[in-house]
Amino acid sequence: ALGVRPDARLSAGFLSQAFLWMFVGLLLTAGVAWLVGTNESLVAGAASLYLPVMLGQLVLVLAISAGINRMSASLALLLFFVYSASMGLTLSLVLIAYGFGTATAAFVTASATFGGAALYGAVTKRSLANIGGFLTMGLIGLVVAMLVNGLLLKSGPFDLLLSIVGVVIFVGLTAW
């Protein structure tokens, strides 16, 4: 049995909205990470709460996964934003360890990839569910990675190669 396929316009709109929310969630994560990472008292607080927050994230993911079909869209979105903000809290400590430049490039590239894909889907009304949609998303990510690494960070060739590999893996996992 082939099953029922949704209307292409419905599918295109759904993925555009999903990518828009991912864009917003990544920006929230990056904003909280930057806010915490640039304030010494917040860093100390984040460090002292690292394990409880990480356990809370795990519980939150399990709760969302278990109840997603029974909760309202508003509640699911609220929990997604709580998760995104908590990721910013825990990632701020990682950013301090590895440097803000590399992580900023990763967040900007990932956010812009989702934002660009959402914009592409909304403007063209094309479905992003097929391989062409994911390849378009990958192309947007590669262009952003090259701009961020070349113009903003003035990175070397190895950093650019890592960004390209990261975009390919990221888009591949999204498609999977």
N, C-alpha and C positions, 0 to 999 in steps of 0.2 A: 504494500500500500504506500502510495506516495505522500499521503497526508494533505492537509490544507495549507496553502501558502497565502500569507496576507497580501493585500493589495500593495503594489510597489510603492505607491505614494505614502501609504501608512507606514511601511517599513522605513522609507527614507526619512520621514518625519520623526519616527521613533529614535533612529540612530543619531540624527542631528541633535535631538534633545539630549540623548544620553551623552554624546560627546561634549555638548555645551556644559552639562553638569560636571563632567570629568574635568573640563577646563577650569570651571569655578572651584571645584574641590582641590585641584592642584595649586591654584593661586592661593587659596586659603591655607593650605599646608605650607607653601613657600612663605607666605606672609607671617604666619605664626612662628615658623623656624627662624626667620630673619629677626622678628621682634624679640624672641627669647634669646637668640644667639648674640644679639648686640647689647644685651642688658645683663650685667654681671649678677645682679640679685636674682633675676629670672633664671639665669643659667644655674645658679646654686639651687634654686627651688626645683628646677627640672631634674637636676642630678639626683636630688634626694628622693624624688618621686618616680625615677626611671622605671624601676621594676613594677610598682603598682600600676603605673600608666600602661606599660606594655602588657601586663596581665589583663587590664581593663580593655585594651584594644582587642585582645584575643577573645574575651567574653563578648564584646560588642560584635565582632565579626560572626561568631557562632550564633548569637541571638538574631542578628539580621538574616543570616542564611537560613536559620530554622523557621523564622516567622515572616519572611518576605511576602509570601502569598496570602498572609492573613492581616498584614498591617496596611494602613492607608499610605498613599503615595507621600503625603505630607510628613508622616512619621518616618518613613524610610529615608526621605530627603534630609530630615533633621538629624537622624542617626548617622547618615553619610557625612554630614557637615561636622558632627561631633567627632567622628572617626578622623576626618581630614585634619581638623584642628589638633587632635591628640597626636597624629602623625607628625605634625609640625613641631610639637613639643619634644617628642623623642628624637626626631631627626636633627633638631638644633644641636644636640650634643655630638652627633655624627659630623655635622657640618663644621663644628669647632675643631674636631680632630683632623678632618681632611681638607679644610679650607673652603671658604665660601665661593670662590671662583668656579671651581669644578662643579659643585652642587648647583650653583646658580645657573650655569649653562645647561645642566640636566633638567632642572625645573622649567626653565624658559623654553627649552626645546620640546619637552613633553607637553607643557601647557599650550604652546603655540600649535603643536601638531593636532591636539584635540580641538582647539579653537578654530584652526584652519579647516579641519574636516567638518566641524559643525557648520561653519559658514559656507563651505562648498556644498554640503548637502542641502542647506536651507535655500541657497541661491539657485542651484541647478535643479533642485527637486529630484535628484538622482538618489537611488538607493546606495547606501554605503555598506550594505550587507554582502555584496559580492566581492570577488577578488579585485575587481577594478577599483572599488571603493577603498579597500585596504592599501592597494598600490598608490592611489592618490594620497592617502594619509601618509604613507611612507615617503612619497615625493615631497610633500609639505614639510615633513620632519627633517628630511635631508637638507632642503633649502634653508630651513631655520638653523639647523646645526652648522651649516657652512657660514651663514651670516653671523651667528653668535661667536663661533670660534675665530672666524677671520676678521670681522670688523670690531666686535666688542671686546673680546678677550685677547685677540692677537695671539692665539695659541699656535703651537707648532704642529707639524704634520701628524705626529703620533696622537695628539689630543683630537684632531679632526678625524682620524681613522677610528679612534675609540667612539666618538660621537656617531659616526656612520654605522658602526657595528651595533651600537646601542639602539639606534633608531630601527635598524633591521630586526633586531631581536624583539624590541618593544612592539613593533607593528605585527611581527609574526605571532607573538603571544596574544595580541589583541584579536587577530584573525582566528586563532585557534580557539 
